[in-house]
Amino acid sequence: MSIKVKRSQAQPISRLMGKSGDIGKLMRLSALIDQAQRHLQAHLPEAMREHIYVGGFRDGRLTLISGQAQWLTWLRYEQDRLLSLIHQLPGFEGVTGFTFKVRPVRTIQPPLRNTRSLSRSAGNTLSQCAEDTDHPALKRALERLASHAPDEASHED
């Protein structure tokens, strides 16, 4: 038994990103969904904005997702108003309705920034090392590191 491998040639990125390319279509759909998300959030009550997400657009229906059913219940009662809001956006004139889904929604949290502090004495030591070195790149690097220490006028250590 043998497995036949389908061989395809690499395509230029311009073809993939172009009007007829799959990635181009995906990028345009992503931009439309992002536009709908921003437009809806601007017109939703403030308490709801962080709970409602546009999940997709298929067959004339816009999918709205929330982690809690209570928000979608409110949206069901407001479908006519939401539909007229969506029709204001170019590219969404053909939306005929909504699909509501309750799904766990995990918002993207940026990673916590790892900040470090440098004591004044460590900064002084680095400055002294920079003064004593002849290598220009090392000297600049040591001076740049030393600049992160508090100034002499500051009373930290």
C-alpha positions as CSV (number, residue, x, y, z in Angstrom):
1,M,0.0,0.0,0.0
2,S,1.3,3.4,-0.9
3,I,0.3,6.9,0.0
4,K,0.3,9.4,-2.9
5,V,1.3,12.8,-1.9
6,K,-0.3,15.7,-3.7
7,R,2.4,18.0,-4.8
8,S,1.6,21.7,-5.2
9,Q,3.9,24.5,-6.2
10,A,4.6,27.4,-3.9
11,Q,2.6,30.5,-4.9
12,P,3.8,34.0,-4.8
13,I,2.5,36.0,-1.7
14,S,1.0,38.6,-4.0
15,R,-1.4,35.9,-5.4
16,L,-2.3,34.7,-1.9
17,M,-3.0,38.2,-0.6
18,G,-4.7,39.4,-3.8
19,K,-8.4,39.7,-4.4
20,S,-8.8,36.1,-5.4
21,G,-6.4,34.6,-2.9
22,D,-7.6,32.7,0.2
23,I,-5.6,34.7,2.6
24,G,-6.8,37.9,1.1
25,K,-10.4,36.8,1.6
26,L,-9.7,35.9,5.2
27,M,-8.0,39.3,5.8
28,R,-11.0,41.1,4.4
29,L,-13.5,39.1,6.4
30,S,-11.4,39.7,9.5
31,A,-11.4,43.5,8.9
32,L,-15.2,43.5,8.4
33,I,-15.7,41.6,11.6
34,D,-13.5,44.0,13.5
35,Q,-15.4,46.9,12.0
36,A,-18.7,45.4,13.1
37,Q,-17.3,44.7,16.6
38,R,-16.2,48.3,17.0
39,H,-19.5,49.7,15.6
40,L,-21.7,47.5,17.9
41,Q,-19.6,48.2,21.0
42,A,-20.0,51.9,20.4
43,H,-23.8,51.5,20.4
44,L,-24.3,49.0,23.2
45,P,-24.9,50.0,26.8
46,E,-21.6,50.4,28.6
47,A,-22.3,47.4,30.9
48,M,-22.6,45.1,27.9
49,R,-19.6,46.2,25.8
50,E,-17.0,43.9,27.3
51,H,-19.4,40.9,27.1
52,I,-20.5,40.9,23.5
53,Y,-18.2,39.8,20.6
54,V,-18.8,39.4,16.9
55,G,-17.8,35.8,16.1
56,G,-18.3,35.6,12.4
57,F,-20.3,36.4,9.3
58,R,-21.8,33.6,7.1
59,D,-24.8,33.3,4.8
60,G,-26.0,36.8,5.6
61,R,-26.0,36.2,9.4
62,L,-23.8,37.9,11.9
63,T,-22.8,35.7,14.9
64,L,-22.8,37.4,18.3
65,I,-21.1,35.6,21.1
66,S,-21.2,36.1,24.9
67,G,-20.1,34.2,27.9
68,Q,-23.4,34.8,29.6
69,A,-26.9,34.0,28.3
70,Q,-28.4,37.1,30.0
71,W,-26.7,39.4,27.5
72,L,-27.8,37.5,24.5
73,T,-31.4,37.5,25.8
74,W,-31.3,41.3,25.8
75,L,-29.8,41.3,22.3
76,R,-32.7,39.1,21.0
77,Y,-35.1,41.8,22.1
78,E,-33.0,44.4,20.4
79,Q,-32.5,42.6,17.1
80,D,-34.4,45.1,14.9
81,R,-32.4,48.1,16.3
82,L,-29.1,46.1,16.0
83,L,-29.9,45.2,12.4
84,S,-30.5,48.8,11.5
85,L,-27.1,49.7,13.2
86,I,-25.3,47.0,11.3
87,H,-26.9,48.1,8.0
88,Q,-25.2,51.5,8.5
89,L,-21.8,49.8,7.8
90,P,-20.5,49.4,4.3
91,G,-20.4,45.7,3.4
92,F,-23.1,44.8,5.9
93,E,-26.2,45.9,4.0
94,G,-26.9,42.2,3.2
95,V,-27.1,41.1,6.9
96,T,-30.4,39.4,7.3
97,G,-30.2,38.5,11.0
98,F,-28.1,37.3,13.9
99,T,-27.0,34.0,15.3
100,F,-26.5,34.1,19.1
101,K,-24.1,31.8,20.9
102,V,-23.2,31.4,24.5
103,R,-19.5,30.5,24.7
104,P,-16.8,31.0,27.3
105,V,-15.0,34.2,26.3
106,R,-11.4,34.7,27.3
107,T,-10.3,38.2,26.7
108,I,-6.7,38.6,25.6
109,Q,-4.6,40.0,28.4
110,P,-1.3,41.5,27.6
111,P,1.6,39.8,29.5
112,L,2.6,41.6,32.6
113,R,5.6,43.7,32.1
114,N,8.7,42.5,34.0
115,T,10.2,45.7,35.4
116,R,13.5,45.6,37.2
117,S,15.1,48.2,39.3
118,L,18.8,49.1,39.5
119,S,20.2,50.6,42.7
120,R,22.3,53.8,42.7
121,S,25.4,51.9,43.9
122,A,25.0,49.4,41.0
123,G,24.6,52.3,38.6
124,N,27.8,53.9,40.0
125,T,29.7,50.6,39.6
126,L,28.6,50.3,36.0
127,S,29.6,53.9,35.3
128,Q,33.0,53.3,36.7
129,C,33.4,50.2,34.6
130,A,32.4,52.2,31.5
131,E,35.0,54.8,32.3
132,D,37.7,52.1,32.7
133,T,37.0,50.2,29.4
134,D,38.5,51.0,26.1
135,H,36.1,49.0,23.9
136,P,33.6,51.5,22.5
137,A,30.6,49.2,22.1
138,L,31.0,47.8,25.6
139,K,31.5,51.3,27.0
140,R,28.2,52.4,25.4
141,A,26.4,49.3,26.7
142,L,27.6,49.9,30.3
143,E,26.7,53.6,30.1
144,R,23.2,52.7,28.8
145,L,22.8,50.2,31.7
146,A,24.0,52.7,34.3
147,S,21.5,55.2,33.0
148,H,18.7,53.1,34.5
149,A,19.9,53.7,38.0
150,P,18.3,56.6,40.0
151,D,20.1,60.0,39.8
152,E,22.4,61.2,42.5
153,A,19.7,63.8,43.5
154,S,17.3,60.9,44.3
155,H,17.6,59.4,47.7
156,E,17.0,55.7,46.8
157,D,19.5,52.9,47.0
